[in-house]
Amino acid sequence: MTDTTTRTDSANPLIPLPATLARHTTTAGAALALIGTFMAWTWTANFPGDLTVTGYPGGLQLLTLTSAALTILFALSGYDIPGLRWLTPAATNAPLRLLALGTLGTTGYTLGAISTELGGIVNLEPGAWISGIGALLATTGAFALPADTHPTDTTGDNLWQRIRHTLAAPTPRRARPIPDWAGILIIVAAFAIGLYTFAYGIDTAYSELFIGFLITAVFAFAALTQAGLIARLSQLTAQHRTVTLSAAFVAAIGFPFTQNSDEYSLIGANILIFATVALGLNVVVGLAGLLDLGYVAFLGVGAYAAALVSGATQSSIGIQFPFWAAVLTGAGASLVFGVLIGAPTLRLRGDYLAIVTLGFGEIFRITMNNLNGNSGPNVTNGSRGIPAIPDITIFGYDLGTSHDVAGFTLGKPGNYYLLMLVITLIVVTVFRRSADSRIGRAWVAIREDETAATAMGINGFRVKLIAFALGATLAGLAGTVQGHLTSTVTPEQYQFAGSVPPNSAFLLAAVILGGMGTMSGPLIGASLLYLIPAKLQFMQDYQLLLFGVALIVLMRLRPEGIVADRRKKLEFHETGQLDIPEQGLTDTPVGVTKAGA
């Protein structure tokens, strides 16, 4: 067996070791870390997960085992072993470094947590030391491998450039076409793995395990991206869109059936509400380029409108609509408010529009507080809100009671999760159709350059008003379900910023974090921003600080978001596509430089 990475790598490793020896060190270190997980890491069961058992990994040991196994697999792909080269279609060493770092990070965090909670490193058993030393050896060997080169790098070889190359997704080699059936099977398998990973993360029983899960998941996803596997999967999903959407929908349906507690099903339902509203905001911000800082008010309009016509005992209207009529009422009310607010304000641009929308969000909250019978008409009961909103009944199926489905018991959160999943599918369909339509192309043109778009005959005001109205309608649609799920609607739920999402700041951050203008980006961003605070309650006081730090790091390393379209990649990264060829130029006019430099 021979190391093949020298074909694409330079000869300047950070740690001076021969490439073959470095790969051997990485493989051996990862194997040592894996072996250590089958031994006891501590002597007492006081640490969560019971890491005292020998021969059976548990808790955080399983995460180290997973990271170490992936590290070994990718290390072996660097040899001429038939059937393993497909793991690294981009042919770089960056995935191996990331996986080794993930192994070291998960193991190091576990050892640190044990020492902190139990009172020192004396509480560590030999298995912990073996895994820690193995993870350190694997990381040392991975960084001793030759440094990856980048086709557009013109700034020289330094540590910062190597870090950027490790984090930037490369262009994978051209792959041989595979049969359609094989591509469909790969898509199905990918969504099955995604469902299992998400269910495992949301079902973590204690914060230490969730933090370890985040470390493992982040480094593993970064490694798969750097290896080119995510790009390869994206090509398959683009080729089989119908199959992709069907697989995603089926995987999402299966989530509540994997949970044994209503607590996690409730988190899943709230994530869908948050993600759906973020996708509606993506129409306004991502496609049309309108900075809306008061978008959560439209969610409140839909929730209040549905609550008033739901037959709640504290409703000032005193009528009860069936659910489909309540949904239309909430969406219609948000549509009307979207038009009323957008018509006089959308002639503004940039910061001025953002300030006006921020004011609308605050005006909505204050108005709902004042409609209490003292400061104004008694419509919303002021700060007390509208409590005791009855549960939804669809075709005789009461979503507020438990039901047995295929041998599984679904409680109220699971029922509302499935209902919200249907609404999410509707919103995704509307977003996809709108983005691909003539109006969607006009939104993108307005976002890129409104002056040029207007000169080409696009009615900027009308197009922006359509985006504003559509985004408001989608938010109101989600608000109708949110009001029934929480059983209470109060003004404090709809603020610009707060510790509990959804609010305007978190919705906007979900769009930016996930990727503006994409369909799956806001869904992923919203899921992360809701799930992480929900699982890490002890960090609630520092939530906004950590959130700001995360955004700064993201904007520095991946400004286009987790999921980015082609335009954003070209806008935020140097690709070399606009470079002027060196050869064939006899004279270069004054002032002409390389566009990609």
Secondary structure as UniProt FT lines:
FT   HELIX           5..7
FT   HELIX           19..36
FT   TURN            37..38
FT   TURN            45..46
FT   TURN            48..49
FT   TURN            51..52
FT   HELIX           60..76
FT   TURN            77..78
FT   TURN            82..83
FT   HELIX           85..87
FT   TURN            89..90
FT   HELIX           94..118
FT   HELIX           121..123
FT   HELIX           126..143
FT   TURN            151..152
FT   HELIX           159..167
FT   HELIX           180..202
FT   HELIX           207..227
FT   HELIX           229..239
FT   HELIX           241..254
FT   HELIX           256..258
FT   HELIX           262..282
FT   HELIX           283..287
FT   HELIX           296..308
FT   TURN            313..314
FT   HELIX           323..345
FT   TURN            346..347
FT   HELIX           350..370
FT   HELIX           382..384
FT   STRAND          393..394
FT   TURN            395..396
FT   STRAND          397..398
FT   TURN            399..400
FT   STRAND          403..405
FT   TURN            406..407
FT   STRAND          408..410
FT   HELIX           412..435
FT   HELIX           438..448
FT   HELIX           450..455
FT   TURN            456..457
FT   HELIX           460..486
FT   HELIX           491..493
FT   HELIX           504..514
FT   TURN            516..517
FT   HELIX           520..535
FT   HELIX           537..542
FT   HELIX           543..557
FT   TURN            559..560
FT   HELIX           566..572
FT   TURN            577..578
FT   TURN            583..584
FT   TURN            590..591
FT   TURN            595..596
//
